[in-house]
Amino acid sequence: MKLVLLEPLGIPQETLVSMVGQAVCGRMEIKAYDTRAEDIPTLIERSKDADAVVLSNFKYPREVMEQCPNLKMVCVAFTGVDHVDIAYCKERGITVCNCAGYSTVAVADLVFGFAVALARNILPCNEAVRKGGTKNGLMGFELEGKKFGIIGTGAIGLRVARIANAFGCKVYAYSRTRREAENIEYVDLDTLLSTCDIVSLHVPQNNETIGMINQEKLALMQPHAILINTARGPIVDSKALAEALKAGRLAGAGVDVFEMEPPVPEDHPLFGAPHLIATPHVAFASAQAMEKRAVIVCENLKAWLDGTPQNVIC
């Protein structure tokens, strides 16, 4: 059988190939690409003879998989799988596994990078002091005592909740599945949005969550509140968020994800909005997270070859 690593995965390529080799233990021929390609013809060329492929977060559509007659397994080196045509994989009986959990710590860290930066005006302060300015007009607020709202209490949401508790926040949550967790009060979505000073999104992208935070929902938030999105771009209506920031109906936002993968067009609506910190989908990307991800990829491949697949999406 043939295994194709369609892109590098953030650790040295030699290390990755060695790890994968040990995991498959001679049961698969390994082809590893050290460049990332997202165009359909190249993906077809790279994938066409594969029994299994590994990829992270670029689109892997039906159009590619239809040209891969031997394909039996897609290992997604990512948490979300909305970029893979899951419906087609179900049709074909292709096993899809993800790497849930590798980026939990990294994403939660960035949430509080956003929260502290927005609360304490770190970026405007940096700009002011470099131009001979002072703290005038830049006094921020403490996280202690604030109401911190978490939408989605999976592994990342729960870690964010624990850190928020450590800051002295009162934590509220809204989630389709409620977890047994200390110091979290579950409420409905509208109550959370209208109550909380900080709202952080941690839900997957699906038909139920696309456009979840729209103009109507943003209007429920308080003018001093901030919104943080490290989940998926389409969960938030970017135009509505930009309008809320421009009108002063929201105090700030931290956004790591957009409707498309970076590079994001310079004329994106959010880039014209004040009090916005934007990052290029980097929340998951820490050195430690990349190492954890590679380990899970190897574990997924070994488990699949052993007939006991893990982290199965379909």
C-alpha positions, 0 to 999 in steps of 0.5 A: 500500500502507498501512503502520501504525505501531501505537505510538510507538517511543521516539524523537520521533514526527516523527523516526520518521515522517520516517525511515520516510518516507525508507525507503519513499520514497513507496511506502507510505501511512503511518499512525502512532499516537502511543499504545500500545493492546493491546486486540483491538478497537483493534488490529483497527481500527488494522490492518484496512487495512494491508499492513504493520504495525510493533509492539514487544512487545505480543501480536499474535494470530491474532484480529487478523490474521484481520481484516486481509485485506491484511496481508503483513508484520509488522515486530517492533521487538523481538528476541523474536517470541513475542508474535506468532502466528508459526504463523498468519503462516506459514499466511498467508504473512505475512513477519515480521521482527525487530530483532535486535541493537538492544538488545545493549549495553543488555541487557548493561549491565543484567546488570552493573548487577544483578551489581554491585548484588547483589555489593556490596549497593548497594540495602541500603547505600543504605537503611542509610546513609540511616537512619544505619547503617554497612557492618556486615553489608553487606560484598559480594564482587568479581567478579574471580575469580568463575565467570560462567555464561552460558546462551545465547551469541547476540549478547547472551550473547557481549557479556556474556561479553566484559564478564565477562572484563574483570571478571576472571571465568572464563566458562562457557557453555551453549548449543544453538549453540556459538560460536567465542569466546575465554575461554569454556568450554562445559559442560552445563547442570547443570555450569554451574549447580552450578559458577558464582557468577553465572548470566545467562540469554540464551535465547529463549522457546520450547517448549524453554526455558519452565520451563528454570530450575525447582526442580530446576535451582535446587537445583543452584546454590550458596547463595552464587550469584546468578541474573540474568534479562534474557531472558524471564520464563517461562524461570524458575519464579518460585515456585521462585526465590522459595522458593529466595531465602526459604530461603537456597538462593540469595544473590540474583537480578536479574529484569527479565522476568516471566510478563507485561508490566508492570505486574506484580501487587503479589502476584507471588511474587518480590516477597515474596522477599529479596535480589531486584532487580526492574526493569520489563522495561527492559533493552532500553530505552536512548535509544541502543537506541531510535535503533538500533531505529528504524534497523533498522525502516526498513532492514527495511521498505525491504528488504521493499519491494525484494523482499530482506527481512532479519531474517526470522523467517518 
